[in-house]
């Protein structure tokens, strides 16, 4: 499997993707549920 680091580096420089921000409700949901394992 290829490393995803180059993909995430490109996405981090995207102007389109940089406009999205989590609101308090979405942020709280992420903190409560955690990352899938």
C-alpha positions in Angstrom: 0.0 0.0 0.0 1.3 3.4 -0.9 2.0 6.0 1.8 -0.8 8.6 2.2 1.6 11.3 3.3 1.9 12.9 -0.2 -1.9 13.0 -0.5 -2.4 14.7 2.9 0.3 17.2 2.1 -1.5 18.1 -1.2 -4.8 18.4 0.6 -3.4 20.6 3.3 -2.4 23.1 0.6 -5.8 23.1 -1.0 -7.6 26.5 -0.8 -10.9 24.8 -1.2 -10.4 22.3 1.7 -8.9 25.0 4.0 -12.3 26.8 4.1 -14.0 24.0 6.0 -14.0 24.3 9.8 -15.7 22.1 12.4 -18.4 23.9 14.5 -18.6 23.2 18.2 -21.2 20.5 17.7 -19.1 18.6 15.2 -16.0 19.1 17.2 -17.7 17.7 20.4 -19.0 14.7 18.4 -15.5 13.9 17.3 -14.1 14.2 20.8 -16.8 11.9 22.2 -16.7 9.2 19.5 -12.9 9.2 18.8 -11.2 7.8 15.8 -12.4 4.5 14.4 -10.0 1.6 15.1 
